[in-house]
Amino acid sequence: MRQVTSLPVGVGFGISQPEQAAWIAGFADAVIIGSAIARQVEDGGADAAPARVAGFLGTVRQAMRAAAPARAG
């Protein structure tokens, strides 16, 4: 993709685990997570959905930050 465009590259197919997001972040400018977030909303009651989504995204963020030094080096 980088050979044909100077636009940022985002990847968002099949990313459902924090480890997958960390790996994709190693070569993409954006990691797009849709269905996994929708599953977090659907699993359980609506009142707890924001906390479930926040917890899931927290684990994704941690995985991406942990992988960042490996990508930079």
C-alpha positions in Angstrom: 0.0 0.0 0.0 2.8 2.4 0.9 4.1 2.1 -2.7 0.9 3.4 -4.2 -0.3 6.1 -1.7 1.1 8.5 0.8 -2.2 8.4 2.7 -2.2 6.7 6.2 -2.9 3.0 6.1 -5.5 1.5 8.4 -6.2 -2.2 8.8 -9.4 -3.5 10.3 -10.3 -7.0 9.1 -10.5 -9.7 11.8 -8.9 -7.9 14.6 -10.4 -9.3 17.8 -7.5 -9.8 20.1 -5.1 -7.3 21.7 -2.1 -9.3 20.3 -3.5 -8.9 16.8 -3.9 -5.2 17.2 -0.3 -4.9 18.5 1.0 -6.9 15.5 -0.9 -4.8 13.0 0.2 -1.6 14.6 3.7 -2.6 13.7 3.1 -1.8 10.0 -0.2 0.1 9.8 -0.9 3.7 10.8 -4.3 2.8 12.3 -5.8 -0.3 13.8 -9.6 -0.5 13.2 -11.6 -2.7 15.6 -15.3 -2.9 14.9 -16.9 -6.3 15.4 -15.0 -7.1 18.6 -16.3 -3.9 20.1 -19.8 -4.7 19.0 -19.5 -8.1 20.7 -18.5 -6.4 23.9 -21.6 -4.3 23.7 -23.8 -7.3 23.0 -22.4 -9.5 25.7 -24.4 -8.8 28.8 -26.5 -6.0 29.9 -26.5 -2.5 28.4 -25.6 -0.8 31.7 -22.3 -2.7 31.8 -21.5 -2.3 28.1 -19.4 0.9 28.5 -17.2 -0.7 31.2 -16.8 -3.9 29.1 -15.7 -1.8 26.0 -13.4 0.3 28.1 -11.8 -2.8 29.6 -11.3 -4.4 26.2 -9.8 -1.3 24.7 -7.6 -1.0 27.7 -6.1 -4.4 27.0 -5.7 -3.5 23.3 -3.9 -0.3 24.3 -1.6 -2.1 26.7 -0.7 -4.7 24.1 0.1 -2.0 21.5 2.2 0.0 24.0 4.1 -3.1 25.0 4.9 -3.8 21.3 5.9 -0.2 20.5 9.6 -0.5 21.7 10.0 -3.6 19.5 8.6 -1.7 16.5 10.8 1.4 17.1 14.0 -0.6 17.4 
